[in-house]
Amino acid sequence: MTLVELIIAFVVVALALFLLGLLFDALNTEARVRQVAYILVIVLLVLWALQRFGLLGPLGNIRVN
């Protein structure tokens, strides 16, 4: 993964968070739901970046019962 790919990914996620915020404003969503959604997106971005840099193994073997 190059630095350019990482920057593009962060910009896309920032744009997605902005659009998600606009959607939440239009739907008059509670602040708590908005915070959970933002945290979920950021955690997924961090997990994706760690996996792309090879610091985290494949996540396909994780099972939730």
N, C-alpha and C positions, 0 to 999 in steps of 0.2 A: 504494500500500500504506500503510495506516495503522499507527500504532504499536501499536494493539490487535491487529491481525492478526499483526504480527511477534511480539508477546508470546505470543499463542496458539500460533503455530507453534513457538516455543522451548519452551513448556510441553509441547506434544504430543511434540516430539522428546525432551525430558528424560524423559517418561513412557515413551516407546518404548525409550530407553537403559536405563532401570530394569528394564523387563520383559525386555529382551534379556539383561541381567545375571542376572536370576533364571533365565532359560532356560539360560544358560551354566553357572550353578551346579548346576542340576538335571542337566545332561548331563556334568558334570565336564570341561569344556573347558579346554584349556591357556590360560595367561595370554596368550601371544603371539597366539593366534587372537582372543581377546577384545579385545585392544588394536587389532588390525587392523580388527575390526568397528566398534569405537567411532570410530576415526579415519575410516573410510569414511563413517559416518553424519554425522559433524561436517563433513567436507569437502563432502558433498552438501548439507547445510544451508547452509553458507556460499555455495556456488555458487548455490543457489536464491535466497538473500537478495540476492546481488549482481545476479542477473538481474532480480529483482522491483524493485530500486531503479534499474535501467537502467544499471548500471555494467558489465554484461557483456552482450554480444550474444546472439542466439539460439544455443543449443547443438545444434540439430537438424542443422546442416550438418557436424558433426564425424563423420568416418569412421575406423574402426579396421580396419586390414588385418591 
